[in-house]
């Protein structure tokens, strides 16, 4: 044996920690009330039930007293896990191993084995970031970024943020942080190095396409507040409202925006839900309630077939005005709950492209010792007419794609089509539809 945990007490303490976490993952969803709907952004938080017992399987390093408190069937079930745990600690070449990483890896693998893309283990940093995102406030430089390429790339500085004030621009690539070269570093890890507490300074070295010399920025991080709702009047007398996510403050922000716009007597209203990955279920109910005056918003169907109905909150500000909704492939979850309620109640025509198709409900369960959270699928949701859209999405009434060339040229054919569709609705004109051309099947 090269290395092992120092004594039985240390092993027993860690066993208690990891298996308390595992137990809560296994049974937590059954003990929680309520839920939320989420797509790319999800997250109700629930307190950990500290009265839950720990599962402690019988392995030689655990005391007999602890073993006797464990149900026999679970001792048998977890025996291979602890065999593997002990083999790693006794035989793995590079000792000591990181017990926390082993624990996180075990939870990750357990959740992944469900085969559900929306159930996941969120490590402490990911959990914090996701929670901050839906709160509408976070600490950092204040910029939207792309982590899918070779470099962490700025896609848009948030208006009024430290990033905008410092002069960062869309397309800037962060090649060094605090003088440390980021070549070959995963962009998500680079992002974690850029964010930090308000009042602290981060030094960024940036490559700006079209410039040969790198640029240097010293940026003081700050508390950044990002509104999820914006609105304006268009030149054609239509109101335009964009919702970027369904966060904690979205309901109040939407009410404020609608109060301002409706006072200007718009002929109709365009609701833009493009690239909105979702958020809280109760926020979706608040949003729909501004546009629909009665009836169900959504049904939540659990594994046993039981349905919970979520109804409209009376008193909406825009329940009679003609509407269309903009949708694309990143419109997901709580956004699709909104689309379903608008469509089934005959409140809006949909314009754009096929939505994402996420019709499941998750809860986020915080784990012990601030070890992040598990997001777990607990139900599916149905539209007011009983339609399940999971893995299907919503086809728009008017199909309008948008190309990279459109974006680069500052064109928005989807918004143009939404305006024309809404004017046709107002004027009782037929709505021209344009569906995608089917891809021909190759002939053998």
Secondary structure as the mmCIF struct_conf table of DSSP 4:
data_model
#
loop_
_struct_conf.conf_type_id
_struct_conf.id
_struct_conf.beg_label_comp_id
_struct_conf.beg_label_asym_id
_struct_conf.beg_label_seq_id
_struct_conf.end_label_comp_id
_struct_conf.end_label_asym_id
_struct_conf.end_label_seq_id
BEND BEND1 UNK A 6 UNK A 7
HELX_RH_AL_P HELX_RH_AL_P1 UNK A 8 UNK A 31
STRN STRN1 UNK A 36 UNK A 37
STRN STRN2 UNK A 38 UNK A 38
BEND BEND2 UNK A 39 UNK A 41
STRN STRN3 UNK A 45 UNK A 46
TURN_TY1_P TURN_TY1_P1 UNK A 50 UNK A 51
HELX_LH_PP_P HELX_LH_PP_P1 UNK A 52 UNK A 55
TURN_TY1_P TURN_TY1_P2 UNK A 60 UNK A 61
BEND BEND3 UNK A 62 UNK A 62
HELX_RH_AL_P HELX_RH_AL_P2 UNK A 64 UNK A 68
TURN_TY1_P TURN_TY1_P3 UNK A 69 UNK A 69
BEND BEND4 UNK A 70 UNK A 70
HELX_RH_AL_P HELX_RH_AL_P3 UNK A 72 UNK A 91
BEND BEND5 UNK A 93 UNK A 94
BEND BEND6 UNK A 96 UNK A 96
HELX_RH_AL_P HELX_RH_AL_P4 UNK A 99 UNK A 112
TURN_TY1_P TURN_TY1_P4 UNK A 113 UNK A 114
TURN_TY1_P TURN_TY1_P5 UNK A 117 UNK A 118
STRN STRN4 UNK A 120 UNK A 122
HELX_RH_AL_P HELX_RH_AL_P5 UNK A 124 UNK A 135
TURN_TY1_P TURN_TY1_P6 UNK A 136 UNK A 136
STRN STRN5 UNK A 137 UNK A 140
BEND BEND7 UNK A 141 UNK A 141
STRN STRN6 UNK A 143 UNK A 146
BEND BEND8 UNK A 148 UNK A 151
STRN STRN7 UNK A 152 UNK A 157
HELX_LH_PP_P HELX_LH_PP_P2 UNK A 158 UNK A 158
TURN_TY1_P TURN_TY1_P7 UNK A 159 UNK A 160
BEND BEND9 UNK A 161 UNK A 161
HELX_RH_AL_P HELX_RH_AL_P6 UNK A 162 UNK A 166
TURN_TY1_P TURN_TY1_P8 UNK A 167 UNK A 167
TURN_TY1_P TURN_TY1_P9 UNK A 170 UNK A 171
STRN STRN8 UNK A 173 UNK A 177
TURN_TY1_P TURN_TY1_P10 UNK A 178 UNK A 179
STRN STRN9 UNK A 180 UNK A 181
TURN_TY1_P TURN_TY1_P11 UNK A 183 UNK A 184
HELX_RH_AL_P HELX_RH_AL_P7 UNK A 187 UNK A 194
TURN_TY1_P TURN_TY1_P12 UNK A 198 UNK A 199
STRN STRN10 UNK A 201 UNK A 207
TURN_TY1_P TURN_TY1_P13 UNK A 209 UNK A 210
BEND BEND10 UNK A 212 UNK A 213
STRN STRN11 UNK A 215 UNK A 220
STRN STRN12 UNK A 222 UNK A 225
BEND BEND11 UNK A 228 UNK A 228
STRN STRN13 UNK A 229 UNK A 233
TURN_TY1_P TURN_TY1_P14 UNK A 235 UNK A 236
BEND BEND12 UNK A 237 UNK A 237
STRN STRN14 UNK A 238 UNK A 243
STRN STRN15 UNK A 246 UNK A 246
TURN_TY1_P TURN_TY1_P15 UNK A 248 UNK A 249
HELX_RH_AL_P HELX_RH_AL_P8 UNK A 250 UNK A 262
TURN_TY1_P TURN_TY1_P16 UNK A 263 UNK A 264
BEND BEND13 UNK A 267 UNK A 267
STRN STRN16 UNK A 268 UNK A 272
TURN_TY1_P TURN_TY1_P17 UNK A 274 UNK A 275
STRN STRN17 UNK A 278 UNK A 279
HELX_RH_AL_P HELX_RH_AL_P9 UNK A 281 UNK A 289
TURN_TY1_P TURN_TY1_P18 UNK A 290 UNK A 291
BEND BEND14 UNK A 294 UNK A 295
STRN STRN18 UNK A 296 UNK A 302
TURN_TY1_P TURN_TY1_P19 UNK A 303 UNK A 304
BEND BEND15 UNK A 305 UNK A 305
STRN STRN19 UNK A 307 UNK A 311
HELX_LH_PP_P HELX_LH_PP_P3 UNK A 312 UNK A 313
BEND BEND16 UNK A 314 UNK A 314
BEND BEND17 UNK A 317 UNK A 321
STRN STRN20 UNK A 322 UNK A 327
TURN_TY1_P TURN_TY1_P20 UNK A 329 UNK A 330
TURN_TY1_P TURN_TY1_P21 UNK A 333 UNK A 333
HELX_RH_AL_P HELX_RH_AL_P10 UNK A 334 UNK A 344
TURN_TY1_P TURN_TY1_P22 UNK A 345 UNK A 346
STRN STRN21 UNK A 348 UNK A 352
BEND BEND18 UNK A 353 UNK A 353
STRN STRN22 UNK A 360 UNK A 366
HELX_LH_PP_P HELX_LH_PP_P4 UNK A 367 UNK A 367
HELX_RH_3T_P HELX_RH_3T_P1 UNK A 368 UNK A 370
STRN STRN23 UNK A 373 UNK A 382
TURN_TY1_P TURN_TY1_P23 UNK A 384 UNK A 385
STRN STRN24 UNK A 388 UNK A 388
TURN_TY1_P TURN_TY1_P24 UNK A 390 UNK A 392
BEND BEND19 UNK A 397 UNK A 397
STRN STRN25 UNK A 398 UNK A 399
HELX_RH_AL_P HELX_RH_AL_P11 UNK A 404 UNK A 408
TURN_TY1_P TURN_TY1_P25 UNK A 409 UNK A 410
HELX_RH_AL_P HELX_RH_AL_P12 UNK A 413 UNK A 426
TURN_TY1_P TURN_TY1_P26 UNK A 427 UNK A 428
HELX_LH_PP_P HELX_LH_PP_P5 UNK A 429 UNK A 432
HELX_LH_PP_P HELX_LH_PP_P6 UNK A 435 UNK A 443
#
